C-alpha cells in the first residue's frame, strides 16, 4: 500500500486573464497576494468578484493568482446548479464549450461565453512522486479516504505530473462534504 497523500478541498474560485482583470478592477491593476497555496507559485488574492448566473449571484468569489491566459471559473456542481449554469466536469484549462456567466468587479463586468467548469478531481505530482506511486501523467486512479462514518473511494482521479507541482489531491466542496471532511487518502488501482 502506498503512503497517504494530502487531500485538499478546493472551494469555488476564479482564474483571471490580464485583460479581464483590468476590465474588472481598472487599467494597470495587479493582483494582491493574500496567502500562498500548496502549489508552488499559486496564491489566493485579496480581490473578489461576483459570479452571476441566470438564476442568482454568488457574491465575493476569490480570485487565485497569478493571472492566466484565459479566465476560468471553478464551481462545485451545487454552486453551478444554484446559479443556473450548466458547468461540465473538466480538467483545469479545458473550457471549450463550457458554462457561461457574468463576472462583476468594482470597475466593470465581463461576460464569459464559456469558462465555467467543475474541476475534475486530481492529484498534483512531481515526476519523482509519480514514480513512487507508480503513476503516469493523465492516468486515472482511485483514492480511498477514511473518515468518521463517511469513508469512501473516489474514482476517476486524474494524476497530473509536472516538475513544478507539489504532492496533493484536490477535491471540491461537494466531494469533501460527501466524505465528511477528509485530510488524506491512499491511491488504489
C-alpha positions in Angstrom: 0.0 0.0 0.0 1.2 3.5 -0.8 1.8 6.1 1.7 -1.0 8.6 2.2 -1.4 11.7 0.1 -2.6 15.1 1.4 -6.2 15.8 0.3 -7.2 19.5 0.0 -10.6 21.0 -0.5 -10.7 23.5 -3.3 -13.5 26.0 -2.8 -15.1 28.0 -5.6 -12.6 30.3 -7.2 -11.7 32.2 -10.4 -8.5 32.3 -12.5 -8.5 35.5 -14.4 -6.7 36.8 -17.6 -4.8 40.0 -17.5 -7.3 41.7 -19.9 -10.3 40.6 -17.8 -8.5 41.7 -14.6 -8.2 45.2 -16.0 -11.8 45.2 -17.0 -13.0 44.1 -13.6 -10.6 46.3 -11.5 -9.2 49.0 -13.7 -6.3 49.7 -16.1 -2.9 48.5 -15.0 -4.3 46.7 -12.0 -2.2 43.9 -10.4 -3.5 41.1 -8.1 -2.8 41.4 -4.4 -1.5 38.1 -2.9 -3.2 37.2 0.3 -2.0 33.6 1.0 0.3 31.2 -0.7 -1.4 27.9 -1.8 0.2 24.4 -1.7 1.1 24.5 -5.4 4.3 26.5 -6.0 3.7 30.0 -7.4 -0.1 29.9 -6.8 -1.8 32.2 -4.3 -5.2 33.3 -3.1 -5.8 37.0 -3.7 -7.4 39.8 -1.8 -9.6 40.5 -4.8 -13.1 39.1 -5.1 -15.8 39.3 -7.7 -19.4 38.3 -8.1 -20.4 35.4 -10.4 -23.8 36.0 -12.0 -25.8 33.2 -13.5 -29.4 33.1 -14.9 -30.9 32.2 -11.5 -28.8 34.0 -9.0 -25.4 35.5 -8.0 -22.6 34.2 -5.8 -21.0 37.2 -4.2 -17.4 37.6 -3.3 -15.8 34.7 -5.1 -12.0 34.6 -4.6 -9.5 35.1 -7.4 -6.4 32.9 -7.5 -3.2 34.1 -8.9 -1.1 34.6 -10.9 -3.1 35.7 -14.0 -3.6 33.1 -16.7 -4.0 33.2 -20.5 -7.8 32.7 -20.2 -10.4 33.4 -17.5 -11.8 30.3 -15.8 -14.5 29.9 -13.1 -14.3 26.7 -11.0 -17.5 25.9 -9.1 -19.0 22.8 -7.4 -21.9 21.2 -9.1 -24.1 22.5 -6.3 -22.9 26.1 -6.9 -23.4 25.8 -10.7 -26.9 24.4 -10.4 -27.8 27.0 -7.8 -27.0 29.9 -10.2 -28.4 28.1 -13.3 -25.2 27.4 -15.1 -24.5 24.1 -17.0 -20.9 23.5 -15.9 -19.2 20.3 -17.2 -16.7 18.3 -15.1 -13.4 19.1 -16.7 -9.7 19.3 -16.1 -8.5 22.9 -15.4 -7.9 24.7 -18.7 -10.4 22.6 -20.7 -13.0 25.3 -21.1 -14.1 24.9 -24.7 -17.9 24.7 -24.8 -18.2 25.0 -21.0 -20.7 27.1 -19.0 -21.3 30.8 -19.3 -21.7 33.5 -16.7 -21.0 37.2 -16.0 -18.3 38.4 -13.6 -18.8 41.7 -11.8 -16.0 43.6 -10.3 -15.7 47.1 -8.8 -14.8 48.7 -12.1 -16.5 46.7 -14.7 -18.2 43.5 -15.9 -17.0 40.5 -18.1 -19.4 38.3 -20.0 -18.0 34.8 -20.3 -19.5 32.8 -23.2 -17.6 29.8 -21.8 -15.2 29.2 -19.0 -17.3 27.8 -16.1 -16.3 24.3 -15.1 -16.5 21.9 -12.2 -12.9 20.8 -11.7 -12.2 17.1 -12.2 -10.7 15.7 -9.1 -7.0 15.3 -9.5 -3.6 14.7 -7.8 -0.7 17.1 -8.4 2.6 15.1 -8.5 6.2 15.7 -9.4 7.9 13.1 -11.7 9.5 11.7 -8.5 6.1 11.4 -6.8 4.7 9.7 -9.8 7.5 7.1 -9.8 7.0 6.4 -6.1 3.2 6.0 -6.6 3.7 4.1 -9.9 1.6 6.6 -11.8 2.0 8.4 -15.1 0.7 11.8 -16.3 -3.1 11.7 -17.1 -3.5 8.3 -15.6 -6.9 7.7 -14.0 -6.6 6.3 -10.5 -8.9 5.7 -7.4 -8.2 7.2 -4.0 -9.5 5.7 -0.8 -10.2 8.2 2.0 -11.1 7.3 5.6 -13.3 9.5 7.7 -15.6 9.0 10.7 -18.6 7.3 9.3 -18.2 8.6 5.7 -15.2 6.8 4.3 -15.3 6.3 0.5 -13.3 5.7 -2.6 -13.0 8.5 -5.2 -12.8 7.1 -8.7 -11.9 9.0 -11.9 -9.0 10.9 -10.2 -6.5 12.3 -12.8 -2.8 12.1 -11.9 -1.2 15.3 -13.1 2.5 15.1 -13.3 4.8 18.2 -13.6 8.2 19.1 -12.1 6.7 22.3 -10.6 3.8 20.6 -8.7 3.7 19.7 -5.0 2.1 16.4 -4.0 -1.6 17.0 -3.1 -5.0 15.7 -4.2 -7.7 18.4 -4.9 -11.4 17.8 -4.5 -14.2 20.3 -4.4 -16.5 21.2 -1.5 -19.3 18.8 -2.6 -16.8 15.9 -2.6 -15.3 16.9 0.7 -18.7 17.1 2.3 -19.6 13.7 0.9 -16.6 12.3 2.8 -17.5 14.2 6.0 -14.3 16.2 5.7 -11.0 14.5 4.8 -7.3 15.2 5.2 -5.6 12.3 3.4 -6.1 9.4 1.1 -4.4 6.4 -0.4 -4.1 5.6 -4.1 -5.6 2.2 -5.0 -5.6 0.8 -8.6 
